[in-house]
Amino acid sequence: MRHLFQVKRRLKDAGTITGFIVDFSDSLVLFHTLDMDTFHLNGYSVIRKEDISHYRVFRKAEYWQFRAARHFHLKPAPPAGISVTSLPALLNSVADHFPLIAIHPEKTKPDACFIGSLTSMTERTFTIEDLDCNAEWTGPRRMRFGDVTKIEFGGGYEGALAVTAPRRVKTQR
């Protein structure tokens, strides 16, 4: 948790993730994400280890990123109660602690991000109550675990949507 990482993934047009690794398992890596535009920690990202193609560690003063992280006193912290043992465990634990989850199925829909709250789960699929970019509920969206390449939660965007979306009845999982 002391070192700032930048990770490039194998997925086409997936970009990079920069942040502090705060937890990991055999299959998933949890980052406290660094917003490079504002140089502030902004939520969490979870990616699959299998998608990582390259990484850099900024742990020496020769890197401006290292010096900036020290200057701004960035203090990464693991989110309480979040499990990265598997994708189902991750989704359940995030749903228990955060109002919205951002789901990225970058292999099948590279430009799509679905945001919502978890409503149900089967062995191979899960369903979220989908929220569009206008903070309007659009109904249930079912997805396969195998299509998910990145999960985000606890960031400013998800938080803004959560507080501005109309209230809806919470369903049992």
SVG drawing of the C-alpha trace seen along z (x, -y; Angstrom):
<svg xmlns="http://www.w3.org/2000/svg" viewBox="-40 -19 56 41">
<polyline fill="none" stroke="black" stroke-width="0.4" points="0.0,0.0 3.0,-2.3 3.8,-2.3 2.0,-4.0 1.3,-1.6 0.3,-2.2 -1.2,0.8 -1.7,1.3 -4.1,4.0 -4.2,6.4 -7.7,5.3 -7.9,3.0 -8.5,-0.6 -8.7,0.2 -6.2,-2.5 -4.3,-2.5 -5.2,-2.5 -3.0,-4.4 -3.4,-3.9 -2.3,-2.0 -2.9,1.7 -4.9,2.1 -5.9,5.8 -5.6,8.7 -6.4,12.4 -5.3,15.0 -7.7,13.5 -8.4,9.8 -6.5,6.7 -8.1,3.8 -6.8,0.3 -7.4,-2.8 -7.6,-4.8 -5.6,-8.0 -7.3,-10.6 -4.4,-11.8 -6.2,-15.1 -6.6,-16.2 -4.0,-14.0 -6.5,-12.9 -7.6,-9.5 -11.0,-8.9 -12.8,-5.6 -11.7,-2.0 -11.1,0.1 -10.9,3.8 -9.4,5.5 -8.7,9.1 -5.0,10.2 -5.2,12.0 -5.7,8.7 -2.6,7.0 0.1,6.8 2.5,4.3 3.0,2.3 5.2,-0.4 5.9,-1.1 6.6,-4.7 8.7,-4.1 11.7,-6.3 12.1,-10.0 13.2,-10.1 9.5,-9.8 7.5,-12.9 4.4,-10.8 6.3,-9.6 7.2,-13.1 3.6,-14.4 2.1,-11.6 4.3,-12.5 3.7,-16.2 -0.1,-15.7 0.1,-13.3 -1.9,-10.6 -3.1,-8.0 -4.5,-5.0 -6.9,-2.8 -8.6,0.5 -12.4,0.2 -13.8,1.9 -15.6,5.2 -14.8,5.7 -13.8,9.2 -11.7,9.9 -11.8,13.6 -14.1,13.9 -16.2,11.7 -19.5,12.8 -17.9,12.2 -16.7,8.8 -20.1,7.7 -21.9,8.9 -19.5,7.1 -19.5,3.9 -23.3,3.9 -23.3,4.2 -21.2,1.1 -21.7,-1.2 -24.9,-2.4 -23.8,-2.0 -21.4,0.3 -19.9,-0.6 -19.5,2.5 -17.2,2.6 -17.6,5.5 -14.7,4.3 -14.3,7.5 -17.8,7.6 -18.7,3.9 -15.5,1.8 -17.2,-1.6 -19.9,-0.6 -20.1,-1.1 -23.2,0.0 -23.9,-1.6 -26.5,-0.3 -27.2,1.5 -27.0,5.3 -30.4,7.0 -29.8,10.7 -27.2,13.3 -27.0,16.8 -24.0,19.1 -23.0,17.5 -24.9,14.2 -25.9,11.2 -28.5,8.4 -28.3,4.8 -31.0,2.1 -29.5,0.0 -29.0,-3.8 -28.3,-5.9 -26.1,-9.0 -29.1,-11.2 -29.5,-9.5 -32.7,-7.8 -33.5,-4.2 -33.9,-2.2 -34.7,1.2 -32.9,4.5 -29.8,5.4 -28.5,9.0 -24.8,9.7 -22.5,12.6 -19.6,12.7 -17.3,13.8 -17.9,10.6 -16.8,8.3 -13.3,6.9 -13.4,4.0 -15.5,2.9 -15.5,-0.6 -17.1,-1.9 -16.9,-4.7 -15.7,-7.4 -17.1,-10.9 -19.2,-10.0 -20.9,-7.0 -21.4,-9.1 -23.0,-12.0 -25.3,-9.7 -26.3,-7.9 -27.3,-11.2 -29.2,-12.6 -31.0,-9.6 -34.7,-9.2 -35.3,-6.9 -36.3,-3.4 -37.4,-0.4 -34.4,1.7 -34.9,5.4 -33.6,8.4 -30.6,10.2"/>
</svg>
